[in-house]
Amino acid sequence: MSFFKKYLSYLNVINEKKYESAYNGTLEINWVNGKKILDTENTNYSYGNLGKVLHKALKQTKSDFKSKNTEILVLGLGGGDVVKQLRDDFKSEAKITAIEIDPIMIEIAMNEFDVLPNQKLEIVKEDAETFLKYNKKTFDLIIVDLFHDITIPLFVFKQSFIQAVFNALPLNGSVIFNTFILEDEHEIRNNLFVRSLETKFKLQSFKNLYGHNHLIVAQKNI
């Protein structure tokens, strides 16, 4: 992008490119306030307010996620915002495994935001529920950031998924759930979800972050 267009993005949103995804509909690469971000038609997906939510989550996490011997599981790569934050903002040297079902999203992360696989980053194209179901490893930190536009897959809130996350963590390992509350039904859903998590984890809950995000940071202490 030219310097002129980047400057104009401080005045108006500048659209650079659009992608069509079977999972997420129209995905837009936009410039806002001099910064390149990823949006759906209805919400920010990466490198905008969503990135601020994940940054807060990582600051609240009590488990070690920075050492080179630790392992992080990211369920929902998106544009790779959380990977960039782990590396750039938190200087994490951990091995990261990122699970993403949408091939278009993987293409965007790699081609638009330079989130590239290497010895410390493995990107796996797979359904997150299936991956956890058959997973045998443990991870010091699990980040659950699963969205299809403004929809969260229903399996995230099921007891079987909570148990699979629990099984994939060592004692004192942590999990971050990024969710949202847009209507009364979501409020009821999330309240039930929190109660289920409280039976297995020590929780921190943050509602109304940058709009409608509900962030849950949980540590396994059983």
MDAnalysis code that builds the backbone (N, CA, C; Angstrom):
import MDAnalysis as mda
import numpy as np

u = mda.Universe.empty(666, n_residues=222, atom_resindex=np.repeat(np.arange(222), 3), trajectory=True)
u.add_TopologyAttr("name", ["N", "CA", "C"] * 222)
u.add_TopologyAttr("resid", np.arange(1, 223))
u.add_TopologyAttr("resname", ["MET", "SER", "PHE", "PHE", "LYS", "LYS", "TYR", "LEU", "SER", "TYR", "LEU", "ASN", "VAL", "ILE", "ASN", "GLU", "LYS", "LYS", "TYR", "GLU", "SER", "ALA", "TYR", "ASN", "GLY", "THR", "LEU", "GLU", "ILE", "ASN", "TRP", "VAL", "ASN", "GLY", "LYS", "LYS", "ILE", "LEU", "ASP", "THR", "GLU", "ASN", "THR", "ASN", "TYR", "SER", "TYR", "GLY", "ASN", "LEU", "GLY", "LYS", "VAL", "LEU", "HIS", "LYS", "ALA", "LEU", "LYS", "GLN", "THR", "LYS", "SER", "ASP", "PHE", "LYS", "SER", "LYS", "ASN", "THR", "GLU", "ILE", "LEU", "VAL", "LEU", "GLY", "LEU", "GLY", "GLY", "GLY", "ASP", "VAL", "VAL", "LYS", "GLN", "LEU", "ARG", "ASP", "ASP", "PHE", "LYS", "SER", "GLU", "ALA", "LYS", "ILE", "THR", "ALA", "ILE", "GLU", "ILE", "ASP", "PRO", "ILE", "MET", "ILE", "GLU", "ILE", "ALA", "MET", "ASN", "GLU", "PHE", "ASP", "VAL", "LEU", "PRO", "ASN", "GLN", "LYS", "LEU", "GLU", "ILE", "VAL", "LYS", "GLU", "ASP", "ALA", "GLU", "THR", "PHE", "LEU", "LYS", "TYR", "ASN", "LYS", "LYS", "THR", "PHE", "ASP", "LEU", "ILE", "ILE", "VAL", "ASP", "LEU", "PHE", "HIS", "ASP", "ILE", "THR", "ILE", "PRO", "LEU", "PHE", "VAL", "PHE", "LYS", "GLN", "SER", "PHE", "ILE", "GLN", "ALA", "VAL", "PHE", "ASN", "ALA", "LEU", "PRO", "LEU", "ASN", "GLY", "SER", "VAL", "ILE", "PHE", "ASN", "THR", "PHE", "ILE", "LEU", "GLU", "ASP", "GLU", "HIS", "GLU", "ILE", "ARG", "ASN", "ASN", "LEU", "PHE", "VAL", "ARG", "SER", "LEU", "GLU", "THR", "LYS", "PHE", "LYS", "LEU", "GLN", "SER", "PHE", "LYS", "ASN", "LEU", "TYR", "GLY", "HIS", "ASN", "HIS", "LEU", "ILE", "VAL", "ALA", "GLN", "LYS", "ASN", "ILE"])
u.atoms.positions = np.array([
    [0.846, -1.193, 0.000],
    [0.000, 0.000, 0.000],
    [0.882, 1.243, 0.000],
    [0.468, 2.249, -0.792],
    [1.235, 3.482, -0.862],
    [1.120, 4.252, 0.450],
    [2.117, 5.099, 0.683],
    [2.099, 5.927, 1.899],
    [0.855, 6.805, 1.916],
    [0.421, 7.258, 0.754],
    [-0.752, 8.143, 0.668],
    [-2.010, 7.418, 1.150],
    [-2.206, 6.173, 0.685],
    [-3.377, 5.403, 1.110],
    [-3.311, 5.089, 2.598],
    [-2.116, 4.768, 3.074],
    [-1.961, 4.485, 4.492],
    [-2.318, 5.720, 5.316],
    [-1.909, 6.885, 4.856],
    [-2.248, 8.128, 5.535],
    [-3.755, 8.361, 5.514],
    [-4.397, 8.097, 4.385],
    [-5.843, 8.281, 4.274],
    [-6.614, 7.350, 5.204],
    [-6.001, 6.220, 5.570],
    [-6.694, 5.268, 6.439],
    [-6.921, 5.834, 7.842],
    [-6.251, 6.927, 8.178],
    [-6.527, 7.588, 9.451],
    [-7.826, 8.386, 9.373],
    [-8.299, 8.633, 8.168],
    [-9.532, 9.395, 7.965],
    [-10.712, 8.485, 7.645],
    [-10.445, 7.449, 6.839],
    [-11.488, 6.511, 6.429],
    [-10.898, 5.115, 6.305],
    [-11.751, 4.108, 6.464],
    [-11.320, 2.725, 6.250],
    [-10.995, 2.529, 4.775],
    [-9.812, 1.986, 4.497],
    [-9.391, 1.712, 3.122],
    [-9.396, 0.201, 2.903],
    [-10.228, -0.249, 1.983],
    [-10.264, -1.678, 1.675],
    [-9.191, -2.005, 0.640],
    [-8.377, -3.015, 0.949],
    [-7.305, -3.405, 0.045],
    [-7.654, -4.639, -0.773],
    [-8.340, -5.617, -0.148],
    [-8.599, -6.876, -0.835],
    [-9.746, -7.601, -0.159],
    [-10.436, -8.460, -0.920],
    [-11.495, -9.298, -0.360],
    [-11.243, -10.760, -0.717],
    [-11.583, -11.624, 0.217],
    [-11.518, -13.069, 0.009],
    [-12.895, -13.649, 0.290],
    [-13.226, -14.745, -0.390],
    [-14.475, -15.439, -0.131],
    [-14.179, -16.779, 0.534],
    [-14.805, -17.006, 1.688],
    [-14.572, -18.213, 2.468],
    [-15.873, -18.988, 2.652],
    [-15.792, -20.306, 2.518],
    [-16.961, -21.152, 2.758],
    [-17.368, -21.142, 4.223],
    [-16.440, -20.848, 5.102],
    [-16.709, -20.861, 6.543],
    [-17.072, -19.486, 7.085],
    [-16.462, -18.451, 6.546],
    [-16.598, -17.115, 7.136],
    [-17.176, -16.061, 6.204],
    [-17.648, -16.476, 5.035],
    [-18.218, -15.504, 4.107],
    [-17.153, -14.591, 3.526],
    [-17.494, -13.330, 3.351],
    [-16.559, -12.355, 2.798],
    [-15.586, -11.882, 3.872],
    [-14.307, -12.015, 3.571],
    [-13.247, -11.545, 4.466],
    [-12.539, -10.373, 3.804],
    [-12.329, -9.315, 4.555],
    [-11.760, -8.092, 4.006],
    [-10.428, -7.748, 4.658],
    [-9.471, -7.428, 3.822],
    [-8.212, -6.849, 4.293],
    [-8.377, -5.339, 4.211],
    [-8.408, -4.698, 5.375],
    [-8.626, -3.258, 5.443],
    [-7.463, -2.562, 6.142],
    [-7.341, -1.267, 5.858],
    [-6.400, -0.421, 6.588],
    [-7.204, 0.565, 7.418],
    [-6.902, 0.611, 8.717],
    [-7.580, 1.518, 9.641],
    [-6.517, 2.163, 10.532],
    [-6.504, 3.478, 10.544],
    [-5.531, 4.215, 11.374],
    [-4.097, 3.751, 11.120],
    [-3.788, 3.535, 9.852],
    [-2.432, 3.155, 9.470],
    [-2.079, 1.711, 9.723],
    [-3.070, 0.898, 10.105],
    [-2.807, -0.480, 10.467],
    [-3.622, -1.440, 9.599],
    [-2.986, -2.515, 9.190],
    [-3.639, -3.534, 8.378],
    [-4.398, -4.494, 9.289],
    [-5.696, -4.708, 9.003],
    [-6.521, -5.576, 9.831],
    [-7.322, -6.530, 8.951],
    [-7.913, -7.532, 9.594],
    [-8.774, -8.496, 8.913],
    [-10.174, -8.393, 9.493],
    [-11.162, -8.172, 8.634],
    [-12.555, -8.054, 9.048],
    [-13.434, -9.041, 8.300],
    [-14.535, -9.452, 8.951],
    [-15.635, -10.077, 8.226],
    [-16.620, -8.970, 7.892],
    [-17.746, -9.339, 7.319],
    [-18.759, -8.324, 7.015],
    [-19.366, -7.734, 8.286],
    [-19.254, -8.470, 9.406],
    [-19.949, -8.054, 10.620],
    [-19.055, -7.698, 11.795],
    [-17.772, -8.057, 11.732],
    [-16.936, -7.829, 12.906],
    [-15.456, -7.822, 12.531],
    [-14.637, -7.336, 13.452],
    [-13.185, -7.445, 13.293],
    [-12.744, -8.856, 13.632],
    [-11.835, -9.397, 12.832],
    [-11.376, -10.770, 13.036],
    [-9.971, -10.828, 13.609],
    [-9.098, -9.973, 13.134],
    [-7.715, -9.984, 13.604],
    [-7.100, -8.595, 13.473],
    [-6.228, -8.273, 14.443],
    [-5.381, -7.077, 14.428],
    [-6.137, -5.784, 14.726],
    [-7.397, -5.888, 15.181],
    [-8.142, -4.712, 15.626],
    [-8.502, -4.872, 17.089],
    [-9.770, -4.616, 17.431],
    [-10.218, -4.757, 18.821],
    [-10.084, -6.180, 19.325],
    [-10.269, -7.157, 18.424],
    [-10.124, -8.548, 18.846],
    [-8.711, -8.802, 19.365],
    [-7.736, -8.189, 18.723],
    [-6.361, -8.330, 19.176],
    [-6.169, -7.755, 20.571],
    [-6.865, -6.668, 20.885],
    [-6.774, -6.068, 22.217],
    [-7.341, -7.014, 23.270],
    [-8.417, -7.716, 22.914],
    [-9.013, -8.684, 23.841],
    [-8.016, -9.791, 24.153],
    [-7.381, -10.332, 23.115],
    [-6.420, -11.416, 23.317],
    [-5.194, -10.939, 24.091],
    [-4.797, -9.709, 23.855],
    [-3.662, -9.144, 24.599],
    [-3.981, -9.101, 26.093],
    [-5.183, -8.658, 26.436],
    [-5.600, -8.624, 27.838],
    [-5.603, -10.028, 28.429],
    [-6.100, -10.988, 27.643],
    [-6.151, -12.372, 28.122],
    [-4.759, -12.885, 28.463],
    [-3.801, -12.625, 27.605],
    [-2.447, -13.108, 27.835],
    [-1.824, -12.436, 29.062],
    [-2.141, -11.173, 29.288],
    [-1.611, -10.476, 30.458],
    [-2.181, -11.057, 31.751],
    [-3.388, -11.631, 31.674],
    [-4.024, -12.200, 32.861],
    [-3.629, -13.656, 33.101],
    [-2.969, -14.271, 32.121],
    [-2.630, -15.685, 32.227],
    [-1.490, -15.905, 33.217],
    [-1.696, -16.827, 34.155],
    [-0.704, -17.057, 35.195],
    [0.279, -18.175, 34.846],
    [-0.049, -19.031, 33.907],
    [0.858, -20.102, 33.509],
    [1.996, -19.536, 32.656],
    [3.120, -20.210, 32.701],
    [4.256, -19.809, 31.871],
    [3.962, -20.135, 30.412],
    [3.937, -19.121, 29.554],
    [3.735, -19.348, 28.128],
    [4.859, -18.702, 27.306],
    [5.970, -18.381, 27.965],
    [7.054, -17.685, 27.275],
    [8.311, -18.521, 27.094],
    [8.526, -19.484, 27.965],
    [9.767, -20.257, 27.918],
    [9.833, -21.133, 26.674],
    [11.028, -21.418, 26.232],
    [11.211, -22.189, 25.000],
    [10.777, -23.638, 25.144],
    [10.657, -24.127, 26.365],
    [10.249, -25.515, 26.575],
    [8.747, -25.678, 26.755],
    [7.995, -24.569, 26.717],
    [6.547, -24.660, 26.877],
    [5.869, -24.852, 25.519],
    [4.614, -25.320, 25.575],
    [3.837, -25.575, 24.356],
    [2.495, -24.872, 24.451],
    [2.112, -24.240, 23.364],
    [0.847, -23.507, 23.277],
    [0.010, -24.092, 22.155],
    [-1.275, -24.267, 22.417],
    [-2.227, -24.710, 21.407],
    [-3.191, -23.570, 21.128],
    [-3.285, -23.158, 19.872],
    [-4.213, -22.112, 19.456],
    [-5.303, -22.768, 18.613],
    [-6.520, -22.733, 19.101],
    [-7.658, -23.272, 18.361],
    [-8.372, -22.103, 17.689],
    [-8.148, -21.963, 16.393],
    [-8.666, -20.826, 15.639],
    [-7.556, -19.836, 15.353],
    [-6.838, -20.056, 14.262],
    [-5.692, -19.197, 13.919],
    [-6.135, -17.807, 13.507],
    [-7.256, -17.717, 12.762],
    [-7.651, -16.420, 12.220],
    [-6.543, -15.865, 11.341],
    [-6.308, -14.569, 11.441],
    [-5.227, -13.953, 10.678],
    [-3.869, -14.083, 11.332],
    [-3.821, -14.783, 12.461],
    [-2.542, -14.998, 13.133],
    [-2.181, -13.940, 14.148],
    [-3.160, -13.117, 14.541],
    [-2.906, -12.026, 15.476],
    [-2.281, -12.528, 16.771],
    [-2.850, -13.588, 17.346],
    [-2.348, -14.058, 18.643],
    [-0.923, -14.594, 18.534],
    [-0.582, -15.192, 17.409],
    [0.788, -15.670, 17.202],
    [1.751, -14.496, 17.197],
    [1.378, -13.435, 16.474],
    [2.223, -12.237, 16.418],
    [2.385, -11.616, 17.808],
    [1.291, -11.569, 18.572],
    [1.372, -10.983, 19.907],
    [2.276, -11.811, 20.815],
    [2.118, -13.120, 20.758],
    [2.965, -13.989, 21.576],
    [4.444, -13.752, 21.275],
    [4.765, -13.632, 20.011],
    [6.159, -13.457, 19.613],
    [6.660, -12.026, 19.846],
    [5.892, -11.049, 19.385],
    [6.379, -9.668, 19.373],
    [6.158, -8.940, 20.698],
    [4.961, -9.077, 21.261],
    [4.627, -8.321, 22.472],
    [5.100, -9.019, 23.745],
    [4.988, -10.351, 23.769],
    [5.309, -11.094, 24.981],
    [6.631, -11.859, 24.893],
    [7.287, -11.779, 23.733],
    [8.602, -12.401, 23.539],
    [8.591, -13.890, 23.879],
    [7.483, -14.544, 23.584],
    [7.367, -15.970, 23.879],
    [8.220, -16.785, 22.913],
    [8.969, -17.731, 23.475],
    [9.775, -18.654, 22.679],
    [9.127, -20.047, 22.623],
    [7.888, -20.139, 23.058],
    [7.198, -21.427, 23.129],
    [6.938, -21.999, 21.742],
    [6.766, -23.312, 21.703],
    [6.306, -23.981, 20.474],
    [4.797, -23.765, 20.377],
    [4.327, -23.290, 19.230],
    [2.912, -23.012, 19.018],
    [2.350, -23.973, 17.972],
    [1.252, -24.608, 18.307],
    [0.496, -25.412, 17.348],
    [-0.829, -24.695, 17.103],
    [-1.087, -24.296, 15.878],
    [-2.293, -23.541, 15.533],
    [-3.215, -24.404, 14.666],
    [-4.455, -24.554, 15.114],
    [-5.442, -25.362, 14.407],
    [-6.437, -24.432, 13.729],
    [-6.634, -24.612, 12.430],
    [-7.556, -23.763, 11.677],
    [-8.241, -24.599, 10.598],
    [-9.569, -24.589, 10.609],
    [-10.326, -25.393, 9.645],
    [-10.452, -24.717, 8.282],
    [-10.342, -23.405, 8.251],
    [-10.605, -22.631, 7.029],
    [-9.315, -22.423, 6.228],
    [-9.190, -23.044, 5.051],
    [-7.969, -22.883, 4.262],
    [-7.748, -21.448, 3.788],
    [-8.830, -20.713, 3.591],
    [-8.700, -19.313, 3.180],
    [-8.084, -18.492, 4.311],
    [-8.472, -18.813, 5.536],
    [-7.907, -18.105, 6.675],
    [-6.407, -18.383, 6.806],
    [-6.025, -19.609, 6.574],
    [-4.593, -19.950, 6.617],
    [-3.846, -19.182, 5.531],
    [-4.442, -19.119, 4.341],
    [-3.833, -18.364, 3.239],
    [-3.659, -16.894, 3.611],
    [-4.672, -16.317, 4.233],
    [-4.602, -14.911, 4.635],
    [-3.522, -14.697, 5.688],
    [-3.473, -15.567, 6.696],
    [-2.463, -15.434, 7.750],
    [-1.054, -15.471, 7.163],
    [-0.845, -16.383, 6.221],
    [0.485, -16.547, 5.650],
    [0.831, -15.434, 4.659],
    [-0.104, -15.133, 3.748],
    [0.213, -14.214, 2.651],
    [0.032, -12.740, 2.997],
    [-0.925, -12.444, 3.878],
    [-1.201, -11.044, 4.201],
    [-0.473, -10.572, 5.459],
    [-0.215, -11.508, 6.395],
    [0.349, -11.104, 7.681],
    [1.646, -11.826, 8.028],
    [2.189, -12.573, 7.068],
    [3.508, -13.218, 7.228],
    [3.583, -14.132, 8.448],
    [2.495, -14.816, 8.744],
    [2.491, -15.820, 9.806],
    [2.808, -17.153, 9.147],
    [4.072, -17.538, 9.199],
    [4.566, -18.662, 8.413],
    [5.025, -19.808, 9.309],
    [4.722, -21.040, 8.913],
    [5.183, -22.195, 9.706],
    [6.705, -22.240, 9.778],
    [7.204, -22.683, 10.926],
    [8.636, -22.880, 11.120],
    [8.823, -23.888, 12.243],
    [10.029, -23.999, 12.758],
    [10.290, -24.981, 13.810],
    [9.498, -24.704, 15.075],
    [9.099, -23.463, 15.269],
    [8.379, -23.079, 16.476],
    [6.888, -22.813, 16.230],
    [6.431, -22.967, 14.994],
    [5.017, -22.758, 14.666],
    [4.551, -23.818, 13.678],
    [3.601, -24.622, 14.117],
    [2.970, -25.611, 13.246],
    [1.531, -25.182, 12.988],
    [1.147, -25.087, 11.728],
    [-0.228, -24.744, 11.357],
    [-0.892, -25.996, 10.796],
    [-1.992, -26.398, 11.431],
    [-2.677, -27.630, 11.059],
    [-4.076, -27.284, 10.558],
    [-4.397, -27.705, 9.333],
    [-5.749, -27.514, 8.804],
    [-6.627, -28.665, 9.295],
    [-7.414, -28.388, 10.317],
    [-8.263, -29.430, 10.895],
    [-9.351, -28.789, 11.746],
    [-10.423, -29.524, 11.944],
    [-11.477, -29.103, 12.844],
    [-10.970, -29.177, 14.283],
    [-11.192, -28.120, 15.061],
    [-10.652, -28.045, 16.425],
    [-11.233, -29.122, 17.332],
    [-12.520, -29.406, 17.194],
    [-13.143, -30.432, 18.030],
    [-12.531, -31.798, 17.758],
    [-12.333, -32.113, 16.495],
    [-11.739, -33.404, 16.116],
    [-10.301, -33.498, 16.602],
    [-9.558, -32.406, 16.438],
    [-8.168, -32.409, 16.882],
    [-8.074, -32.728, 18.373],
    [-8.878, -32.044, 19.188],
    [-8.809, -32.265, 20.632],
    [-9.299, -33.657, 21.020],
    [-10.267, -34.150, 20.290],
    [-10.818, -35.466, 20.597],
    [-9.748, -36.545, 20.537],
    [-8.838, -36.443, 19.562],
    [-7.819, -37.473, 19.351],
    [-6.438, -37.043, 19.847],
    [-6.348, -35.852, 20.409],
    [-5.065, -35.351, 20.884],
    [-4.557, -36.145, 22.086],
    [-3.257, -36.426, 22.113],
    [-2.632, -37.140, 23.233],
    [-1.604, -36.283, 23.969],
    [-1.329, -35.080, 23.459],
    [-0.315, -34.216, 24.057],
    [-0.921, -33.332, 25.141],
    [-0.053, -32.730, 25.940],
    [-0.480, -31.679, 26.860],
    [0.146, -30.363, 26.434],
    [-0.566, -29.281, 26.709],
    [-0.131, -27.930, 26.356],
    [-0.207, -27.054, 27.601],
    [0.788, -26.192, 27.777],
    [0.819, -25.318, 28.950],
    [-0.238, -24.222, 28.868],
    [-0.578, -23.841, 27.641],
    [-1.617, -22.830, 27.422],
    [-2.429, -23.230, 26.191],
    [-3.753, -23.175, 26.328],
    [-4.654, -23.400, 25.196],
    [-5.469, -22.131, 24.995],
    [-5.523, -21.643, 23.775],
    [-6.297, -20.447, 23.438],
    [-7.426, -20.870, 22.512],
    [-8.662, -20.725, 22.992],
    [-9.844, -21.102, 22.213],
    [-10.446, -19.821, 21.646],
    [-10.235, -19.611, 20.368],
    [-10.663, -18.378, 19.693],
    [-11.395, -18.768, 18.411],
    [-12.502, -19.469, 18.586],
    [-13.196, -20.113, 17.465],
    [-14.442, -19.327, 17.069],
    [-14.395, -18.756, 15.883],
    [-15.518, -17.989, 15.355],
    [-15.708, -18.312, 13.875],
    [-16.953, -18.325, 13.446],
    [-17.291, -18.245, 12.025],
    [-18.101, -16.962, 11.882],
    [-17.420, -15.896, 11.472],
    [-18.009, -14.556, 11.459],
    [-18.429, -14.216, 12.888],
    [-19.727, -14.071, 13.181],
    [-20.157, -13.758, 14.542],
    [-20.843, -14.953, 15.200],
    [-20.484, -16.151, 14.778],
    [-21.024, -17.370, 15.361],
    [-19.902, -18.190, 15.989],
    [-20.127, -18.678, 17.201],
    [-19.189, -19.580, 17.858],
    [-19.728, -20.999, 17.705],
    [-18.906, -21.950, 17.254],
    [-19.387, -23.327, 17.120],
    [-19.969, -23.842, 18.441],
    [-21.093, -24.512, 18.372],
    [-21.797, -24.968, 19.572],
    [-20.964, -25.937, 20.406],
    [-20.073, -26.693, 19.760],
    [-19.311, -27.694, 20.507],
    [-18.415, -27.066, 21.578],
    [-18.062, -25.776, 21.407],
    [-17.191, -25.103, 22.379],
    [-17.805, -25.136, 23.784],
    [-19.118, -25.097, 23.860],
    [-19.806, -24.990, 25.146],
    [-20.227, -26.352, 25.713],
    [-19.924, -27.423, 24.998],
    [-20.324, -28.747, 25.459],
    [-19.367, -29.297, 26.509],
    [-19.912, -30.139, 27.391],
    [-19.112, -30.742, 28.449],
    [-17.979, -31.588, 27.883],
    [-18.221, -32.252, 26.759],
    [-17.188, -33.109, 26.157],
    [-15.986, -32.285, 25.709],
    [-16.228, -31.083, 25.205],
    [-15.132, -30.218, 24.774],
    [-14.382, -29.663, 25.982],
    [-15.118, -29.256, 27.005],
    [-14.489, -28.772, 28.234],
    [-13.586, -29.851, 28.819],
    [-14.071, -31.096, 28.821],
    [-13.279, -32.199, 29.346],
    [-12.033, -32.437, 28.501],
    [-12.181, -32.313, 27.169],
    [-11.031, -32.505, 26.279],
    [-9.972, -31.434, 26.518],
    [-10.393, -30.200, 26.742],
    [-9.466, -29.117, 27.070],
    [-8.777, -29.411, 28.400],
    [-9.558, -29.814, 29.383],
    [-9.022, -30.157, 30.706],
    [-7.955, -31.245, 30.596],
    [-8.240, -32.266, 29.801],
    [-7.304, -33.386, 29.644],
    [-6.012, -32.973, 28.951],
    [-6.081, -31.932, 28.134],
    [-4.910, -31.501, 27.362],
    [-4.025, -30.518, 28.125],
    [-4.385, -30.210, 29.367],
    [-3.608, -29.284, 30.185],
    [-2.926, -30.017, 31.334],
    [-1.710, -29.612, 31.686],
    [-1.081, -30.119, 32.913],
    [-1.663, -29.370, 34.110],
    [-1.354, -29.819, 35.303],
    [-1.753, -29.086, 36.499],
    [-1.180, -27.670, 36.439],
    [-2.025, -26.682, 36.703],
    [-1.684, -25.253, 36.652],
    [-1.567, -24.709, 35.229],
    [-1.867, -25.548, 34.232],
    [-1.962, -25.039, 32.871],
    [-3.188, -24.154, 32.720],
    [-3.198, -23.299, 31.696],
    [-4.280, -22.327, 31.533],
    [-4.960, -22.458, 30.168],
    [-6.216, -22.026, 30.150],
    [-6.966, -21.961, 28.897],
    [-7.653, -20.600, 28.828],
    [-7.644, -20.016, 27.645],
    [-8.331, -18.758, 27.371],
    [-9.495, -19.057, 26.436],
    [-10.692, -18.658, 26.836],
    [-11.868, -18.750, 25.969],
    [-12.276, -17.333, 25.575],
    [-12.269, -17.051, 24.290],
    [-12.759, -15.766, 23.801],
    [-14.169, -15.974, 23.240],
    [-15.159, -15.352, 23.886],
    [-16.553, -15.490, 23.455],
    [-17.166, -14.100, 23.346],
    [-18.458, -14.043, 23.081],
    [-19.145, -12.752, 23.032],
    [-20.577, -12.914, 23.527],
    [-21.175, -11.783, 23.881],
    [-22.581, -11.750, 24.286],
    [-23.258, -10.638, 23.490],
    [-24.103, -11.044, 22.551],
    [-24.808, -10.081, 21.709],
    [-26.287, -9.977, 22.060],
    [-26.811, -10.989, 22.745],
    [-28.239, -11.007, 23.064],
    [-28.453, -11.825, 24.337],
    [-29.689, -11.814, 24.834],
    [-30.002, -12.493, 26.093],
    [-29.678, -13.983, 26.036],
    [-29.897, -14.599, 24.896],
    [-29.615, -16.030, 24.743],
    [-28.132, -16.329, 24.978],
    [-27.268, -15.438, 24.497],
    [-25.828, -15.614, 24.697],
    [-25.457, -15.437, 26.169],
    [-26.147, -14.533, 26.854],
    [-25.896, -14.318, 28.284],
    [-26.204, -15.591, 29.069],
    [-27.330, -16.215, 28.762],
    [-27.711, -17.469, 29.422],
    [-26.691, -18.559, 29.098],
    [-26.334, -18.668, 27.821],
    [-25.350, -19.661, 27.376],
    [-24.037, -19.506, 28.112],
    [-23.536, -18.300, 28.202],
    [-22.240, -18.064, 28.833],
    [-22.278, -18.265, 30.342],
    [-23.399, -17.925, 30.972],
    [-23.515, -18.162, 32.417],
    [-23.457, -19.657, 32.723],
    [-24.122, -20.458, 31.902],
    [-24.065, -21.916, 32.070],
    [-22.654, -22.432, 31.808],
    [-22.008, -21.849, 30.811],
    [-20.643, -22.229, 30.448],
    [-19.681, -21.956, 31.605],
    [-19.796, -20.785, 32.199],
    [-18.939, -20.427, 33.330],
    [-19.154, -21.389, 34.490],
    [-20.385, -21.738, 34.759],
    [-20.670, -22.667, 35.861],
    [-20.047, -24.043, 35.591],
    [-20.087, -24.471, 34.344],
    [-19.451, -25.747, 33.991],
    [-17.939, -25.683, 34.181],
    [-17.342, -24.575, 33.775],
    [-15.892, -24.420, 33.900],
    [-15.455, -24.352, 35.356],
    [-16.290, -23.773, 36.201],
    [-15.920, -23.600, 37.612],
    [-15.758, -24.928, 38.345],
    [-16.300, -25.988, 37.794],
    [-16.141, -27.297, 38.434],
    [-14.747, -27.874, 38.213],
    [-14.002, -27.312, 37.256],
    [-12.693, -27.859, 36.908],
    [-11.555, -26.836, 36.947],
    [-11.894, -25.551, 36.931],
    [-10.870, -24.516, 36.787],
    [-11.085, -23.374, 37.785],
    [-10.000, -22.656, 38.045],
    [-10.078, -21.372, 38.736],
    [-10.235, -20.293, 37.671],
    [-11.296, -19.474, 37.765],
    [-11.679, -18.598, 36.656],
    [-11.443, -17.118, 36.931],
    [-11.165, -16.411, 35.824],
    [-11.292, -14.962, 35.750],
    [-12.223, -14.678, 34.579],
    [-13.214, -13.824, 34.790],
    [-14.212, -13.553, 33.760],
    [-14.290, -12.054, 33.517],
    [-14.234, -11.661, 32.238],
    [-14.258, -10.243, 31.873],
    [-15.306, -10.037, 30.780],
    [-16.384, -9.326, 31.123],
    [-17.455, -9.075, 30.166],
    [-17.347, -7.670, 29.572],
    [-18.017, -7.507, 28.426],
    [-18.144, -6.198, 27.767],
    [-16.802, -5.580, 27.399],
    [-15.875, -6.412, 26.943],
    [-14.580, -5.907, 26.512],
    [-14.674, -5.392, 25.076],
    [-14.328, -4.123, 24.891],
    [-14.341, -3.517, 23.554],
    [-15.649, -3.820, 22.832],
    [-16.742, -3.685, 23.561],
    [-18.048, -3.960, 22.976],
    [-18.689, -5.161, 23.641],
    [-18.724, -6.275, 22.918],
    [-19.506, -7.417, 23.363],
    [-18.673, -8.644, 23.729],
    [-17.367, -8.532, 23.716],
    [-16.543, -9.716, 24.016],
    [-16.636, -10.118, 25.481],
    [-16.706, -11.409, 25.707],
    [-16.664, -11.979, 27.051],
    [-15.465, -12.911, 27.097],
    [-14.491, -12.524, 27.878],
    [-13.228, -13.237, 27.962],
    [-13.185, -14.055, 29.252],
    [-12.817, -15.324, 29.114],
    [-12.696, -16.199, 30.278],
    [-11.289, -16.763, 30.300],
    [-10.572, -16.536, 31.398],
    [-9.227, -17.064, 31.582],
    [-9.301, -18.065, 32.732],
    [-8.939, -19.318, 32.462],
    [-9.114, -20.386, 33.448],
    [-7.817, -21.137, 33.660],
    [-7.566, -21.507, 34.920],
    [-6.368, -22.260, 35.267],
    [-6.757, -23.579, 35.896],
    [-6.145, -24.654, 35.417],
    [-6.435, -25.991, 35.933],
    [-5.747, -26.156, 37.289],
    [-6.543, -26.380, 38.314],
    [-5.973, -26.513, 39.654],
    [-6.510, -27.731, 40.381],
    [-6.979, -28.718, 39.614],
    [-7.505, -29.964, 40.199],
    [-6.651, -31.135, 39.722],
])
